């Protein structure tokens, strides 16, 4: 089960990093924000989707393994 927790932590950490990069982009503004804001938002949405799928898979396997004797 430790492997599942590590995978969930990595997926959640990836979302946090992308979110922080997006916030930095908004803070910096100018050409950097114009060039990368939309791309970073798309990357954040993809990372969130992947994180949700990973969490659901880990929960699925965790629920099936915990019911075993």
N, C-alpha and C positions, 0 to 999 in steps of 0.2 A: 504493500500500500504506500510505502514511502516513495516509490517511483512515481505514482500518480500525483502525490502532493508536490513533488519536484516539477513535474510537467505542468501542473496547474500554476505553480509559482512562476515558472518561466513564461508561460503564455500571458499571465497577468502582468508580469514585469515588462514584457514587450509592449503591451498596450499602454502602460504608464510611461515608458520611454517615448513612444510615438506621441502621446498626449503632451508631454513636456516639450518635445521638439516643436509641436504645433503652437504651444503657448509662447515659446521663444520666438517663433516666426512672427506672431502677432505683436510681441513686445518690440522686436527689432524694426518691423515695418519696412517701408521703402521697396526697393527692387527685389530684395530677398523674399518678402511676404508676397509680392505680386507673382513671383516665379514659382514659389513652392507651397503656398497655403492650400490650394486645391489638391495638389498631389499628396500632401501630408494628411489632409482630411480623408482622402480615399484610402490611404494606407492605414489610417486609424480605424476606419470602418472595417476593412479587411482583417486587421489584427483582432478587433473585437469579435468578429464573426468566428474566426479561428479559435479564439479563447473560449467562446461559448460552446463550440463544438467539442473542444478538448475537455472542458468541464463536464459536459453531458456524458461523454464517453467514459471518463473516470468515474463519475457517479453511477453509471450503469454497471460497470464491472465491479465497483465497490459494493453495490447492493446485492449483486449475485454472489460474490465471494463471502460476504458477511453472513448470509443465510445458511452456508454450508456448515455441517457439524464439525 
